[in-house]
Amino acid sequence: MADEKILDKIKKCLAMASSANEHEAAAALRQAQKLMEAHGVSDQDMLAAQAGESGTKAGAATKPATWEANLAVSVGEAFGCRVLFSQRHTGIWVFIGFGATHEVASYAFHVLNRQARKARADYIGTALKRVRRPAVKTARADLFCEGWIRTALGTLTAWTTTPEQEEAVEAFLGVNYPSLQKLKTADRSPKSGLRDHQVNDLARGAAAGRSAVLNRGVGAAPDPLALEG
């Protein structure tokens, strides 16, 4: 994609092309076309320039926990953002959205993920402190987190996007991340139904999630995640 300064110049020309002054509008449009041709900027590039991305550190470098992936994608959807997991910088959740929505989504995820991990650590240190097998303790803590995010996401209000905004986000993905694949998460959930103590883990997580706090006015069945290597 072209340099940001060039894109800004083209955007300004295109904005002037909607002027009520017929001659001024025509001149601005010609200038925009010249700049696009000179710098190899396509219509798709200009559409993609309306969107942006923000990243926040994940809990794993290559294979995040399923509960964290669900949290990331659900937060992204709440703000009309697409979400992908990048391994370029040892595990980053990338939120891609129109305007500044990606910044708000990234912030919301960072806050909620931090609170979920704090609640998880507290639960492990109290309710699960007598569980000796590390794998069992981790799996039960994951169930607690699944319950936590179910109620914590109730603090978010769904974001409504327009078709134009969605097109800009898709264009951004096409220009910047042309090669994506489905993400495999660390799914430790039971394969044959939940036992009583596991149901209790889930319920305690749901109860704890009701105390989640998001201080800024910032809302979900997740789509498949994209993995960017």
N, C-alpha and C positions, 0 to 999 in steps of 0.2 A: 504494500500500500504506500501511497505517496506521503511525503513529509507533512506533518500536522500544519505547518505554516501554509503550505500550498493548498491543503484541504480547506483551511479557514478562508483563504482568499477566494477560492471557488464558491464556498458557501455564501460569502458576502455578495459576490456577483450574482448568484442565483436568487438571493433575497432581493437585490435591487431589480432583478428581472421581472418582479411582480409589481413594479412601480406603475402608478397611474399615468405617468409620463411615457408615452409610447416610444419616443426616441431614446430616452434614458433606459427604458426596459430592454429595448433591442440591443443597445450598445453593451449593456451589462451581460446579456445572454451570449453575445458574440465573444466577449472577453472570457466568460466562463468556459465556453467551448474551446477557445484557444488554449487556455491554461490546462484543460483536461487533455487535450491532444498533445500538448508539449510535454506533459509530465506522465503521460500514459495512465491517466485516471479514468476509470470506467464509471458508468452509471451505478454499477453494483458497488464500487468503492465508495461513491458518494452516499448511497443508501446505508452502507455499513458504518460510515462515519457518524451516523446519528446515534449509534449504540456504543457501549464501552464495556470495560470489564474491571472487576476488583477481586482480589484474592485474599484468602485468609488460611492460615496454617491448619492442616488436618491432623488427626491424631495418629496417623500412620504414614509411612513413606510410600508404600506401594499398594496396600490392601486395607482400606479403612473398614471399621466395624459397620455392619449393616445398619445398626441404629443411628450411627452418625451420618451415614449416607442418606437415610430417610429424613433426618433432620435437615440436612443441607438442601436436598431437592424440594422438600416441603416449604422451607423458607424461600427458596428461589421462586417457586410457583406463586407464593403469596405476594411477591412483588413483580410478577410477570417476567421473571428472569429464567434463562436456561442455565443449567449448572453442569460443570464437568470437573473431573478430578485430574490434576496434572502431576506428573512425577518429575517434572523438570527441576523443581526446587524442594526435593524430599517431601512431597506430599502437600499439595495446595488445592483447596476448593476454590474454583473460579466461578464467579457469578457474572453473567453477561446479560445486560439489559439496556433498555432505551433510556436516554437522558442520564439522570443520576440514580436511577432505581438500583443499579448494580452496587453502588456504594452503600445504599441503605440496607440492601439485602445482606451484603457482606458483614456490615456492622451487626445486624440482627442475629445472624448466625454465630458470629464471634461471641456475642453476649450470652445467647442461649446455650451454646456448646460449653462455654466456660462454667455456667451454672449447672448444667447437666453433669459435667465431670466432677464438680465439687459435691453434688448430691450423691453421685456414684461412689466417690471415695468415702464419704460419710457412711453410706450403707454398707460398704465392704468392711469398714472398721467397727460397725456395730452389729447389724443383723447377720452378717456373713463371717464374723471373726472366728467362728468355730469350724467353718468349712475348711478342711485340710487340703483337699485336692485343688490345685491352682486352676485346672481346666474347668472344673465344676463351679468354682467361685467366679471365674470370668464369665461363664455362660449365664449364671444367675444374675450377675451384675448387669449384663447386657439386657436381660429381660426387664430389670428394674428401669433401665434407661429407655427401653421401648415404651414402657408405661409412662415414664416421665414426659417424653416428648409428645405423647398423645394429648395430654392435658395442657402442657406448656404452650403448644401451638394455638391454643384457644385465645392467647393474648394477641394474636395477629389478625388483622382484618384483610380479607381478600382484596387483591389489587386487580383492577379491570384494565386490560390493554386493548388497543385498537388494532385492526388488521395492519395498518401502516407501521405501528410500533413493532409488531411481531415480524413483519417483513424485514425491518431494519436489523433486528436481532438475528434472524436467519442469515441475512446477508453478511453480518459481522462474523458469524460462525463459518460461513463459506469462504470468506476472504482470509481469515486468520487461523482457522482450524479445519482445514479441508479433509484431514484424515482422523476419524474418530472411531472408536470401537466400544463395545459394551464393557462396563466396569464389573469386575468380580469383587465382591465384598467378602469380608470375614463374617460369615453367617454361622453363629453358634447356637441358633435356636433349636429346640428339641424337634426330632424328626417324627415322633409318634405321639403328639399331643402333650399337654402340660399336666404335670402332677400337682398335687395340692400346694406344695411349698413353692412351686414355680408360678402358679396362679397368684400366690401371695406376693411374690417378688414383683410381678406385673402390677398388681393392685397398689402396692406400696409406692411403686414408681409413679403411678398415676396420681396418687394422693400428694406426693412430694412435688410433682410438676405444677400443681395448682398455685404454688407460691412463686413461680417463675416471674421475673420482673424485666420489662423492657422499657427503659426510661424515655425513649424518644417515640414520637408519634410515627410509628412505623406501621398473613393474614392469612384433604389435599393428597389425593392419591398420586404418588410420584410417577413420572415418566421414567423410562430406562435411562440410566446414567451413561454419560460418555466419558471415556478414558482417553486422555491426551498424553502421550508419552514424551 
